[in-house]
Amino acid sequence: MNLDELPMPRWDLLPNERYWTINRPHGGNFVEGKNARYASFMTSRGCPFSCSYCHIAGEGKDSISGEIGRFRIKSDERVLQELDNLKKLGVEQIFVEDDSLFGRKSRAIRILNQIKDYGFEILDVNGVNIIHMLKNGEPDNEVLDSLVMAGFKEFVLAFESATQRIIKKYASNKWNIENSNIKGLIKSCHDRGFRTVGNFMLGYPDETREEIEKTLEYARFCMDSGMDASNFFLVMPLPGTPLFDWAVRDGNLPKDFNPDKMHWQKANMVNTLVSARELEEIRDDAWENINKKDHVYKRMNVRPNTKKNNSLEQIC
């Protein structure tokens, strides 16, 4: 439970030079041909929320693993010590892998303000919770400014859905859609030079076609407000999550379902209100038509006015 008791990560034992030569980081918007000297880094584990599709929600007191889903933090001193070690290795880009970087907002701001002197380019992988980017529904400028000073260039906004019923039932009711000035948040991000991407989830077991369309319309609204790109993911009932148990109970997965057959690019559930095949078609169409054309062409590795040669399924 005390993360400071963990051994110091031995990044020096990894084949870092080989990773950097291969130059295929697992996130970020790097310029092609740029040598990325990157590493992964965590300041906390667990999350204050318990969304039903997240493994953390199943890692409570009564679970086999114990209460490791509970939000826990490293001390400021431990975080800075790890940053010192990364700096000595010649790391330039750091992927922050925290499940909830701003789980304690004041603590996160304090740490980010200390990171600024290291000169790292900081990238967020898991996405930031919308509620943590707002204060009384408006952009939290203190949070945004701390991200600027720490060296962030972009981050992902985890919208999940544009239907409050879905957010309440599946996502800990963790943000209020009607009372959040998202257009203002996106503008505040761009005014500070951030690249912003939105994550949206489609295909909850009882989600209607109308609710899916509402999320797609919200994604269009965000793009029209200046967001740089949108990602669309099909809801995945991972083993160990409450959603997996519900899916088996409610007939969205057979009781003898083999998790090894689960695939993140596929609609894995059955008997959903919108069929699996239709969900995949909706996802592909949304990604291609809601995103800007230059982003689509770049990700599909094709030039405008040429025949597409990559499957959308591979890059959505």
ZATI-966652 format. One record per atom (N, C-alpha, C, O): x, y, z. Coordinates in steps of 0.001 Angstrom, whole numbers, padded with zeros to 6 digits, always signed. Last residue first. Example, Ala and Ser with C-alpha at 12.3 -4.5 7.8 and 13.67 -1.06 7.14 Angstrom:
BEGIN
+012850-002250+007080
+013670-001060+007140
+012900+000030+007870
+013409+001138+008039
+013190-005690+007800
+012300-004500+007800
+013200-003300+007800
+014236-003319+008465
***
This chain:
BEGIN
-008437+002351-035798
-009455+003115-035058
-009202+003076-033564
-009961+003665-032794
-006711+000803-037322
-006197+002031-036744
-007225+002857-035973
-006911+003964-035534
-007817-001475-038394
-006488-001579-037827
-006057-000320-037073
-005128-000375-036266
-010196-000795-039532
-010242-001611-038315
-008884-001633-037619
-008808-001790-036401
-009546+000318-041909
-009843+001209-040796
-009799+000461-039481
-009414+001009-038448
-006887-001146-043690
-008198-001329-043099
-008386-000347-041945
-007501-000193-041103
-005261+000603-046324
-005213+000021-044988
-006628-000100-044450
-007474+000751-044723
-005456+001918-048685
-004885+000561-048726
-004748-000066-047357
-004182-001151-047228
-007469+003987-050662
-007070+003599-049314
-006579+002158-049336
-007209+001287-049934
-006313+005633-053540
-007087+004529-052988
-006560+004157-051614
-005352+004027-051419
-006065+009210-053320
-005549+007896-053705
-006379+006833-053024
-007069+007105-052041
-006873+011651-052391
-007237+011305-053765
-006577+010026-054251
-006527+009773-055455
-004134+012017-050098
-005457+012399-050580
-005630+012022-052049
-004687+012064-052839
-002228+009053-049393
-002303+010451-049811
-003721+010757-050239
-004441+009868-050694
-002036+006978-046451
-002384+007196-047858
-002380+008694-048133
-002513+009503-047214
-001953+006056-043796
-000759+006018-044645
-001115+006084-046126
-000569+005344-046945
-003867+006332-041981
-004061+005236-042932
-002909+005113-043910
-002873+004206-044741
-002979+008558-040655
-003059+007301-039910
-003226+006100-040827
-002791+004993-040506
-003172+010465-042744
-001888+010182-042104
-001909+008834-041405
-000970+008049-041539
-005894+010477-043341
-004930+010066-044362
-003590+009694-043751
-002947+008733-044176
-006900+011431-040874
-007294+010117-041399
-006276+009617-042406
-005841+008467-042339
-005740+013965-040749
-005458+012980-039698
-005773+011571-040190
-005010+010634-039954
-006871+015167-042952
-005426+015000-042930
-005009+013990-041857
-004041+013251-042037
-009630+015181-042292
-009131+014328-043368
-007624+014132-043322
-007138+013041-043623
-010577+014928-038879
-010146+015725-040020
-009475+014826-041049
-008834+013833-040703
-013217+012674-037796
-011859+013220-037754
-011558+014053-038996
-012205+013900-040032
-015646+011768-038712
-015638+012818-037694
-014259+013451-037582
-014148+014644-037300
-015134+009764-040591
-015888+010948-040998
-015912+012069-039975
-016175+013217-040334
-013610+007712-039455
-013227+008267-040752
-013896+009604-041033
-013291+010484-041646
-014908+007156-037027
-013501+007548-037039
-013125+008241-038348
-012405+009239-038344
-017475+006445-037929
-017279+007621-037077
-015838+008086-037132
-015574+009280-037269
-016993+004095-039359
-017536+005258-040064
-017304+006534-039257
-016977+007579-039820
-016104+002413-037296
-015243+002711-038440
-015690+003980-039159
-014873+004827-039520
-018380+002390-035581
-017068+002829-035109
-016170+003249-036263
-015548+004311-036219
-020334+001286-037257
-020507+002640-036719
-019171+003208-036281
-018856+004362-036569
-019249-001267-037653
-019448-000372-038799
-019596+001077-038344
-019052+001988-038969
-019325-002248-035061
-018032-002118-035736
-018138-001185-036934
-017226-000403-037201
-022091-002222-034635
-021208-001405-033800
-019855-001197-034471
-019307-000095-034448
-022995-004113-036439
-023347-002715-036657
-022447-001799-035838
-022081-000717-036297
-021943-006436-035265
-021532-006049-036621
-021822-004578-036880
-021003-003873-037468
-023288-006457-032786
-021829-006363-032854
-021372-005883-034223
-020505-005015-034322
-026296-004404-032613
-025557-005636-032875
-024055-005391-033000
-023610-004278-033281
-027571-002739-029882
-027050-002542-031232
-026103-003711-031504
-025204-003976-030707
-028082-004085-027530
-029197-003450-028240
-028824-003102-029676
-029662-003163-030576
-026449-007317-027463
-026478-005889-027150
-027591-005244-027973
-028000-005789-028998
-026064-010001-028010
-027350-009580-027437
-027325-008144-026917
-028100-007795-026026
-022546-010166-027222
-023720-010527-028003
-024958-010001-027287
-024906-009609-026121
-019277-008581-027332
-020496-009014-026664
-021596-009367-027666
-021573-008920-028812
-017162-007585-028796
-017041-008931-028247
-018325-009455-027616
-018447-010658-027387
-016256-005992-031523
-017371-005954-030572
-017530-007371-030029
-017991-008260-030745
-012667-005578-031810
-013939-006202-032160
-015007-005890-031109
-014696-005566-029963
-010256-004741-030946
-010782-004075-032130
-012157-004601-032531
-012747-004114-033496
-009545-006356-028831
-009907-004966-028548
-010477-004222-029753
-011113-003180-029592
-010923-009548-028442
-010051-008699-029253
-010501-007257-029111
-011686-006954-029250
-011054-012800-026993
-011446-011393-026942
-010430-010540-027708
-009225-010780-027630
-010172-015312-026754
-010747-014959-028052
-011176-013496-028113
-011610-013012-029159
-009461-015614-024172
-008380-015539-025145
-008886-015160-026527
-008106-014731-027379
-011811-016004-022741
-011270-014631-022836
-010141-014504-023848
-009880-013406-024341
-014372-017916-023726
-012917-018001-023635
-012324-016598-023810
-012336-016061-024918
-017364-018579-022014
-016622-017710-022923
-015123-017820-022660
-014676-017815-021513
-019302-020033-020758
-018038-020721-021073
-017169-019893-022018
-016334-020440-022739
-021453-018311-020616
-020780-018667-019361
-019451-019378-019598
-018566-019337-018743
-021339-015777-023193
-021680-017123-022718
-020873-017461-021467
-019760-016969-021277
-022358-012417-022720
-021248-013343-022940
-021690-014725-022466
-022354-014833-021435
-024790-011418-022252
-023995-010726-023269
-022688-011455-023563
-021999-011146-024536
-026317-012489-020204
-026354-013139-021507
-025636-012393-022610
-025841-012689-023787
-026048-011443-017688
-027160-010952-018502
-027197-011541-019909
-028024-011133-020724
-023730-012658-016615
-025029-012776-015925
-026206-012463-016846
-027237-013134-016794
-021790-011773-018392
-022064-013208-018263
-023440-013421-017653
-024216-014257-018116
-021970-009012-017898
-022179-009525-019253
-022485-011024-019237
-023344-011490-019986
-021299-008805-015200
-022644-008442-015639
-022954-009049-017001
-024059-009539-017235
-018610-009584-015344
-019565-010379-014546
-020998-010078-014964
-021820-010988-015071
-017637-007490-016935
-017529-008877-017386
-018543-009753-016645
-019243-010562-017255
-018101-005286-015288
-018820-005393-016551
-018763-006815-017102
-019742-007293-017676
-016272-005632-013179
-017701-005819-012930
-018492-005998-014228
-019447-006773-014267
-013395-007457-014434
-014159-006222-014253
-015603-006541-013875
-016105-007612-014215
-012331-009900-014932
-011900-009237-013712
-012626-007941-013445
-012502-007371-012361
-012131-009605-018457
-012222-010465-017279
-011650-009758-016054
-010614-009099-016134
-013656-006776-020040
-012443-007502-019688
-012670-008392-018460
-013338-007971-017516
-015703-006007-022235
-015910-006550-020885
-014727-007413-020451
-014799-008641-020494
-015416-003078-023989
-014803-004401-023874
-014956-004921-022442
-014392-004333-021519
-016868-000981-026371
-016829-001379-024969
-016392-002834-024855
-016927-003711-025534
-014804+000278-028890
-015952-000553-028560
-015792-001075-027135
-014724-001547-026747
-013774+003661-029353
-013486+002308-028901
-014785+001569-028603
-015749+002163-028122
-012446+006244-031173
-013690+005549-030855
-013366+004090-030540
-012766+003382-031348
-010908+009412-030896
-010758+007963-030922
-012075+007323-030504
-012742+007804-029588
-010323+012425-032651
-011227+011621-031833
-010898+010145-032008
-010641+009682-033119
-008369+015466-032609
-008708+014139-033118
-009638+013436-032146
-009728+013801-030974
-008320+018155-031711
-007499+017734-032847
-007886+016394-033435
-007748+016192-034641
-010965+020498-031066
-010218+019306-030679
-009512+018732-031907
-010038+018809-033018
-012528+022660-031816
-011084+022779-031934
-010285+021578-031488
-009055+021612-031519
-015198+022424-032004
-014716+023349-030976
-013198+023474-030968
-012637+024278-030224
-015543+020420-033789
-015870+021765-034252
-015365+022830-033274
-015132+023978-033652
-014904+018339-032018
-014033+018607-033150
-014278+020014-033689
-013327+020726-034013
-017105+018509-030301
-015753+018715-029776
-014768+019028-030893
-013896+019883-030735
-019171+017900-032096
-019161+019191-031397
-017760+019511-030875
-017289+020643-030991
-018480+015278-032696
-018455+016304-033760
-018403+017700-033152
-017680+018573-033633
-018951+014158-030196
-017598+014118-030750
-017456+015155-031867
-016431+015829-031966
-021678+014526-030073
-020831+015240-029120
-019388+015257-029599
-018684+016252-029429
-022501+012774-032038
-022752+014205-032221
-021892+015032-031277
-021430+016114-031639
-021757+010401-030786
-021103+010791-032031
-021313+012277-032310
-020396+012958-032769
-023518+010425-028615
-022074+010473-028372
-021329+010903-029628
-020377+011680-029551
-025917+010215-030008
-025684+011386-029163
-024199+011543-028868
-023677+012657-028869
-025674+007723-031156
-025687+008895-032037
-025426+010175-031245
-024794+011106-031745
-025944+006204-028815
-024690+006169-029576
-024590+007393-030469
-023539+008032-030534
-028589+006781-028213
-027543+007201-027280
-026175+007183-027950
-025340+008048-027685
-029853+005587-030389
-030000+007027-030192
-028912+007547-029247
-028375+008634-029461
-029300+002933-029988
-028725+003582-031163
-028781+005102-031005
-027872+005813-031432
-028645+002381-026450
-029489+002442-027643
-028760+003098-028803
-027726+003741-028618
-027003+000149-024349
-026950+001446-025016
-027761+001409-026295
-027589+000517-027126
-026676-002100-022851
-028040-001590-022998
-028077-000217-023653
-029066+000505-023529
-023821-002579-023114
-024837-003624-023380
-026235-003095-023629
-026925-003583-024525
-022122-000073-025063
-022485-000606-023755
-023676-001558-023950
-024466-001356-024872
-021159+001045-027501
-021569-000351-027419
-021733-000912-026022
-021509-002103-025806
-018262+003159-027340
-019542+002809-027962
-019869+001342-027689
-018975+000497-027650
-016429+005855-026052
-016728+004429-026000
-018131+004186-026531
-019068+004917-026209
-013857+008159-026920
-015286+007875-026797
-015503+006364-026871
-014847+005674-027652
-011450+010592-026288
-011749+009162-026311
-013238+008943-026054
-013802+009473-025097
-009898+013269-028045
-011008+012774-027230
-011197+011284-027397
-011117+010762-028509
-006971+015219-027780
-007654+014092-028429
-008763+013620-027499
-008574+013579-026284
-005103+018175-028313
-006086+017435-027525
-006777+016372-028385
-007114+016602-029546
-002100+019835-027876
-002872+019023-028816
-003819+018172-027981
-003383+017514-027037
-001599+023069-026446
-001792+021632-026315
-002484+021048-027543
-003338+021685-028160
-001270+025826-026369
-000460+025055-027296
-000597+023553-027192
+000198+022822-027781
-002972+027329-024943
-001697+027004-024289
-000812+026114-025158
+000266+025699-024734
-005173+027395-026513
-004528+028681-026231
-003154+028469-025596
-002277+029327-025699
-005943+024765-026301
-005289+025208-027532
-004606+026556-027350
-003575+026822-027967
-007104+024784-023741
-005990+023879-024058
-005221+024373-025273
-003990+024395-025271
-009145+026593-024069
-008093+026899-023107
-006864+026030-023352
-005729+026480-023192
-010727+025177-025924
-010112+026451-026312
-008951+026802-025375
-007900+027256-025828
-011506+023022-024309
-010719+022767-025519
-010017+024046-025975
-008850+024010-026367
-012975+024450-022370
-011801+023666-021992
-010902+023422-023195
-009685+023593-023116
-015077+025549-023858
-014118+026439-023215
-012847+025716-022813
-011758+026282-022896
-016333+023167-024529
-015850+024048-025595
-014808+025011-025036
-013780+025259-025667
-017051+022258-022007
-016029+021532-022755
-015479+022382-023906
-014289+022315-024215
-018167+023033-019271
-017862+023896-020418
-016709+023274-021216
-015559+023701-021116
-020637+021110-017836
-019206+021198-018123
-018974+022001-019391
-019518+021687-020450
-023243+020420-017295
-022649+021514-016522
-021155+021679-016755
-020474+022321-015955
-023887+018229-018880
-024593+019486-019088
-023892+020663-018422
-023943+021783-018930
-022181+016169-017880
-022103+016614-019274
-022716+018004-019453
-022124+018862-020108
-020239+015690-015215
-021572+016144-015559
-021532+016804-016934
-020927+017861-017117
-018414+012719-014374
-018471+014098-014850
-019880+014418-015315
-020621+013537-015752
-018731+010235-013152
-017568+011046-012800
-017488+012407-013473
-016579+013181-013175
-020303+007988-012664
-020938+009311-012705
-019896+010419-012511
-020136+011402-011810
-018944+005633-013043
-018852+006271-011719
-019491+007656-011657
-019253+008412-010715
-019676+004547-015559
-018435+005317-015405
-018404+006158-014134
-017892+007278-014146
-022148+003256-015780
-020929+002514-016104
-019632+003239-015722
-018593+002595-015579
-024213+004982-014872
-024297+003538-014670
-022948+002840-014804
-022638+001935-014030
-023381+007604-015535
-023794+007267-014174
-023742+005770-013926
-023274+005334-012875
-022853+007427-018263
-021785+007853-017356
-022124+007450-015919
-021250+007006-015175
-025432+006723-019159
-024307+005799-019343
-023177+006140-018381
-022604+005250-017752
-026850+009021-018482
-027272+007725-017963
-026142+006714-018042
-025920+005943-017109
-025615+011004-019986
-025404+010985-018537
-025834+009663-017915
-025247+009227-016924
-023880+010538-022892
-025170+010279-022258
-024966+010152-020760
-024221+009282-020309
-021538+010565-024156
-022204+011860-024046
-023601+011702-023455
-024412+012627-023512
-018633+008814-022901
-019972+008852-023490
-020511+010265-023376
-020004+011069-022594
-015718+009178-022675
-016398+007886-022525
-017764+007859-023205
-018029+006965-024009
-013818+011229-022483
-015244+011548-022416
-016083+010307-022108
-017054+010388-021356
-010860+011911-021626
-011640+010665-021566
-013120+010981-021381
-013619+011000-020256
-008552+013452-023571
-009715+013729-022742
-010646+012519-022784
-011154+012150-023843
-005080+013261-023620
-006337+012680-024089
-007441+012983-023085
-007266+012786-021882
-002631+015753-024496
-003226+014775-023604
-004590+014362-024161
-005159+015014-025037
+000537+017315-025227
-000800+016857-025594
-001331+015951-024500
-000571+015443-023677
+002747+018259-023989
+002445+018782-025315
+001029+018417-025753
+000409+019124-026548
+004119+019082-020821
+003132+018350-021607
+002911+019050-022947
+002892+020279-023023
+005861+020400-019113
+006356+019965-020418
+005398+019127-021223
+005799+018513-022212
+005145+021643-016799
+005774+020325-016669
+006304+019814-018001
+007115+018887-018024
+003875+023930-017674
+005182+024063-017046
+005916+022733-016952
+007145+022686-017016
+001461+022793-018636
+002364+023538-019526
+003769+023562-018948
+004740+023255-019640
+000397+021772-016287
+000730+020857-017379
+001688+021514-018365
+002611+020874-018868
-000083+024122-014915
+000893+023178-014364
+001318+022158-015418
+002471+021729-015438
-002079+025217-016501
-000783+025898-016436
+000293+024976-015871
+001448+025036-016294
-004171+023422-015987
-003635+023563-017344
-002258+024214-017329
-001368+023799-018071
-004600+023856-013229
-004215+022534-013730
-003552+022658-015091
-002496+022072-015328
-005339+026545-013303
-004184+026148-012499
-003677+024782-012947
-002468+024565-013037
-007653+026586-014830
-006430+027165-015387
-005186+026778-014600
-004096+026691-015165
-010034+024555-015484
-009202+024814-014316
-007837+025292-014815
-006979+024486-015175
-012963+025580-017189
-011572+025123-017276
-010778+025509-016032
-010840+026652-015579
-015955+024935-015173
-015165+025756-016077
-013719+025251-016122
-013283+024566-015197
-017167+023434-013194
-017655+023305-014568
-016872+024079-015601
-017096+023902-016799
-015679+023860-010917
-017050+024381-010981
-017554+024430-012422
-018272+025350-012814
-013091+023204-012888
-013357+023698-011547
-014692+024420-011599
-014824+025460-012243
-011585+020526-014796
-012562+021584-014587
-012627+021988-013124
-012266+021217-012235
-010101+018356-015006
-009664+019484-015821
-010568+020701-015630
-010346+021759-016219
-011340+016422-013570
-010112+016972-013006
-009591+018176-013796
-008742+018923-013310
-013436+015632-015194
-013754+016394-013987
-012511+017050-013393
-012606+018114-012780
-012180+014067-017157
-012705+015387-017496
-012903+016234-016249
-012576+017421-016244
-009156+012424-016521
-010587+012507-016241
-011063+013938-016462
-010431+014894-016013
-006898+011843-019194
-007207+012525-017938
-008721+012561-017757
-009470+012711-018722
-005126+009002-020464
-006181+009998-020552
-006466+010611-019192
-006290+009962-018161
-003009+007288-020472
-004316+006757-020112
-005452+007754-020268
-006622+007376-020209
-000768+008906-021239
-001208+007758-022031
-002655+007387-021741
-003442+007193-022667
+000802+012008-021659
-000159+011225-020895
-000699+010115-021780
-001049+010351-022937
+004166+013082-021707
+002988+012651-022449
+002101+011795-021551
+002588+010966-020783
+006610+015594-021589
+005758+014681-020847
+004508+014365-021654
+003872+015258-022213
+009887+016142-022135
+008604+016243-022823
+007722+015185-022195
+008044+013998-022255
+011931+017574-019522
+011333+016453-020230
+010156+016912-021088
+009517+017927-020807
+013206+019469-017943
+013262+019615-019395
+012713+018441-020171
+012992+018309-021363
+013301+019794-015206
+014002+018650-015786
+014101+018732-017316
+014992+018124-017911
+011716+021795-014201
+013146+022066-014320
+013930+020926-014983
+015112+021092-015287
+009110+020772-013968
+009431+021711-015047
+010927+021920-015260
+011359+022193-016379
+008465+019270-011771
+009021+018572-012934
+009602+019546-013951
+010494+019180-014717
+007197+020884-009980
+008580+020522-009698
+009261+019857-010896
+010486+019881-011015
+004665+021067-011018
+005443+022307-010910
+006910+022031-010608
+007775+022843-010937
+003853+018447-010668
+004068+018952-012022
+004901+020234-012001
+005743+020449-012873
+003548+018390-007869
+004582+017576-008517
+004889+018094-009913
+006054+018175-010303
+001385+020197-007560
+002659+020433-006873
+003803+019667-007537
+004887+020212-007746
-000599+018917-009030
-000126+020243-009443
+001238+020537-008822
+002132+021062-009486
-000924+016611-007454
-000464+016497-008838
+000086+017825-009340
+001123+017856-010003
-001907+017734-005065
-000636+016994-005054
-000065+016900-006462
+001136+017085-006657
-004330+018780-005925
-003313+019686-005395
-001939+019021-005376
-000927+019669-005641
-005712+016381-006785
-005369+017463-007708
-004245+018353-007184
-003303+018651-007919
-005426+013211-006741
-005362+014271-005726
-004818+015491-006446
-003616+015610-006683
-005718+012312-009349
-006545+011731-008298
-006564+012579-007044
-007582+012665-006358
-004497+013041-011711
-005002+014103-010842
-005943+013555-009771
-006860+014250-009334
-003884+010584-012906
-002805+011506-012558
-003259+012567-011557
-002502+012950-010665
-004875+007659-012821
-005566+008909-012499
-004540+009916-011981
-004358+010073-010774
-003132+005769-013713
-004547+005594-014052
-005327+006874-013777
-006334+007140-014434
+000006+006812-015047
-000951+006806-013940
-002370+006557-014455
-002758+007072-015504
+002026+006959-016879
+001124+005821-016989
+000092+005768-015864
-000626+004776-015740
+003537+009246-018838
+002958+009120-017504
+001847+008074-017576
+000842+008280-018255
+006367+008952-020647
+004951+008614-020700
+004451+008410-019273
+004900+007496-018581
+008793+011294-021473
+008270+010421-020425
+006770+010219-020628
+006009+011177-020762
+011678+011921-023350
+010216+011887-023328
+009751+010885-022273
+010259+009766-022197
+014358+011619-022712
+013871+012954-023071
+012348+013041-023046
+011786+014098-022759
+016971+009990-020947
+015572+010004-021382
+015130+011438-021646
+015480+012355-020903
+019474+009596-019950
+019358+010290-021230
+017955+010282-021787
+017759+010539-022975
+019814+008620-017461
+019812+007639-018554
+019731+008305-019928
+019902+007643-020952
+019463+010838-015870
+020819+010292-015994
+020926+009288-017134
+021998+009117-017713
+016682+011039-016002
+017504+012080-016613
+018922+011566-016848
+019514+011825-017896
+015925+008844-014494
+015587+008880-015919
+016447+009915-016651
+016882+009688-017779
+016830+009637-011972
+017383+008436-012604
+017110+008410-014099
+017967+008002-014883
+015197+011872-011508
+016661+012021-011554
+017299+010840-012279
+018199+011019-013100
+012724+010619-011379
+013003+011536-012485
+014509+011772-012633
+015026+011860-013747
+013026+009261-008976
+012860+008499-010209
+013150+009379-011421
+013761+008921-012387
+013166+011458-007251
+014295+010531-007338
+014225+009705-008618
+015244+009476-009269
+010647+012534-007554
+011796+013296-008033
+013042+012418-008141
+013873+012620-009026
+009120+010501-006326
+008890+010877-007723
+010103+011592-008297
+010538+011286-009407
+010101+010595-003691
+010280+009378-004494
+010118+009697-005987
+010894+009214-006813
+009273+013136-002894
+010692+012816-002908
+010972+011594-003783
+011955+011561-004523
+006491+012924-002984
+007161+013863-003882
+008637+013497-004024
+009191+013538-005123
+005485+009452-002770
+005820+010745-002181
+006493+011636-003225
+007003+011144-004232
+002922+007921-004709
+004319+007996-004289
+004563+009382-003699
+003920+010358-004088
-000386+006822-003752
+000553+007764-004363
+001974+007506-003879
+002199+006955-002801
-003419+005153-004669
-002248+005274-003811
-001207+006126-004524
-001151+006150-005754
-006723+004119-004799
-005780+005148-005242
-004670+005306-004215
-004931+005560-003039
-007310+000616-005053
-007429+001860-004296
-006354+002847-004739
-005219+002461-005020
-006766-001741-006208
-007401-000742-007062
-007553+000592-006366
-007885+001593-007001
-005878-003447-004339
-004853-002727-005084
-005448-001743-006088
-004717-000999-006742
-006945-005030-002183
-007441-003680-002485
-006423-002856-003264
-006135-001713-002908
-006668-008357-003643
-006719-007394-002559
-007076-006011-003056
-007463-005836-004211
-006770-010296-005540
-005582-009439-005533
-005539-008497-004344
-004500-007902-004059
-009258-011398-005133
-008069-012236-004939
-006828-011374-004790
-005936-011690-004002
-011413-009059-003342
-010866-009685-004542
-009636-010512-004208
-009040-010356-003142
-012405-007619-001249
-012802-009019-001338
-012244-009730-002562
-012571-010894-002797
-011412-004998-001608
-011061-005766-000418
-011317-007260-000580
-010533-008078-000100
-010912-004876-005224
-011265-004346-003921
-010888-005285-002792
-010143-006245-002986
-010776-004752-008169
-009655-005045-007277
-009884-004379-005921
-009166-003462-005524
-012654-003966-009956
-012793-005305-009396
-011723-005651-008382
-011754-006731-007793
-011841-001501-010785
-013115-001578-010069
-013318-002937-009419
-014062-003059-008447
-009585-002038-012273
-009406-001476-010942
-010686-001601-010120
-010631-001784-008904
-010466-002745-014774
-010051-003813-013861
-009907-003310-012439
-010088-004075-011491
-013378-001130-015982
-011971-001036-015610
-011614-002110-014592
-012372-002359-013655
-016037-000966-016416
-015259-001605-017473
-013765-001634-017152
-012969-002111-017961
-017101+000482-014288
-017399-000951-014378
-016570-001680-015413
-016403-002896-015315
-015040+002642-012394
-015824+002419-013606
-015945+000917-013887
-014974+000176-013731
-014419+004001-009866
-014555+002549-010024
-015467+002244-011205
-016537+001659-011038
-011961+006479-008820
-013223+006059-009423
-013254+004539-009554
-012235+003872-009374
-009434+006871-007897
-010524+007197-006976
-011892+006797-007514
-012872+006773-006770
-007112+004218-008611
-007958+005310-009095
-009049+005599-008065
-009543+004674-007421
-003731+002858-008968
-005133+002843-008579
-005863+004088-009048
-005314+004909-009783
-000758+004751-008279
-001449+003559-008773
-002889+003598-008279
-003216+004278-007306
+001578+007320-009309
+000526+006771-008458
+000011+005472-009063
+000309+005142-010211
+003489+007990-011065
+003548+008679-009779
+002523+008117-008801
+002583+008400-007605
+005428+006256-013447
+004180+006322-012688
+004400+007091-011385
+005388+006864-010685
+006632+005891-016761
+006825+006461-015430
+005469+006532-014734
+004464+006839-015375
+008644+004908-019585
+007381+004968-018853
+007626+005295-017384
+008692+005010-016838
+010604+006749-021992
+010468+005757-020926
+009107+005944-020265
+008495+007006-020372
+012477+007649-024998
+011331+007649-024103
+011413+006552-023039
+012164+005584-023160
+013608+009352-027280
+014307+008683-026175
+013328+008656-024995
+013354+009523-024121
+012984+009352-030613
+012325+009508-029326
+013053+008685-028268
+013105+007458-028357
+014014+010988-033349
+014479+009958-032427
+013901+010211-031046
+014280+011174-030379
+011889+011524-036064
+012457+012074-034833
+012827+010933-033889
+012031+010022-033665
+010581+010330-038134
+012029+010410-038222
+012699+010981-036991
+013923+010938-036868
+007688+012263-037744
+008307+011104-038375
+009810+011324-038532
+010251+012372-039003
+007020+013563-034562
+007363+013862-035946
+008090+012656-036535
+008991+012095-035911
+004546+012062-032465
+005923+012397-032789
+006104+012676-034282
+005429+012096-035133
+002408+012123-030420
+002264+012550-031812
+003625+013018-032307
+003839+014207-032540
+001653+009407-028124
+002264+010657-028547
+002101+010914-030020
+001703+010030-030779
+002550+005918-027727
+001644+007055-027675
+002351+008285-028195
+003494+008222-028647
+004535+004047-027665
+003146+003586-027592
+002148+004724-027432
+001007+004492-027035
+007212+004447-030076
+006584+004682-028769
+005094+004366-028813
+004471+004413-029874
+009303+003257-031892
+007862+003046-031994
+007214+003229-030615
+006715+002260-030042
+012157+003094-032369
+011404+004354-032422
+009914+004140-032683
+009334+004757-033577
+014405+001547-032647
+013169+001093-033300
+012180+002249-033419
+011466+002379-034413
+016032+003140-031017
+016380+002957-032430
+015160+002492-033222
+014906+002974-034325
+014805+002907-028567
+014869+004237-029167
+015239+004164-030647
+014822+005008-031440
+015113+000194-028040
+013773+000770-028124
+013812+002095-028882
+012960+002367-029729
+017907+000167-027941
+017217-000575-029005
+015791-000051-029175
+015314+000129-030296
+018396+001677-025699
+018924+002147-026982
+018235+001441-028142
+018006+002036-029195
+017172+000062-023684
+016626+001360-024080
+017114+001834-025444
+016329+002336-026249
+016698-002652-022618
+017441-002338-023844
+016976-001012-024437
+016452-000967-025550
+016899-002229-019008
+016137-002395-020243
+017003-002061-021457
+017943-001273-021346
+018321-001512-016828
+018443-002905-017265
+017677-003178-018564
+017806-004255-019145
+017623+001063-016224
+018943+000864-016815
+019151-000573-017293
+020061-000831-018080
+015254+000971-014878
+015195+001308-016300
+016531+001011-017000
+016570+000743-018201
+014296-000334-012393
+015623-000489-012988
+015536-000264-014498
+015721-001189-015289
+012532+001434-009846
+012522+000819-011179
+013928+000788-011794
+014661+001773-011719
+013213+000632-006478
+013340+001640-007529
+013330+000946-008894
+014048-000036-009083
+010740-001355-004785
+012110-001133-005270
+012117-000063-006358
+011129+000114-007071
+008251+000183-002672
+008598-000579-003876
+010061-000344-004243
+010574+000755-004036
+007729+001955-000705
+008419+000732-000303
+008789-000148-001502
+009548-001107-001363
+006206+003919-001768
+007622+004236-001568
+008423+003013-001140
+009652+003022-001202
+003625+002972-001668
+004372+002806-002919
+005850+003141-002774
+006665+002690-003579
+002039+001189+000582
+002955+002337+000570
+003874+002195-000640
+004799+001383-000628
+000810-001212+000000
+000000+000000+000000
+000849+001271+000000
+000428+002304-000520
***
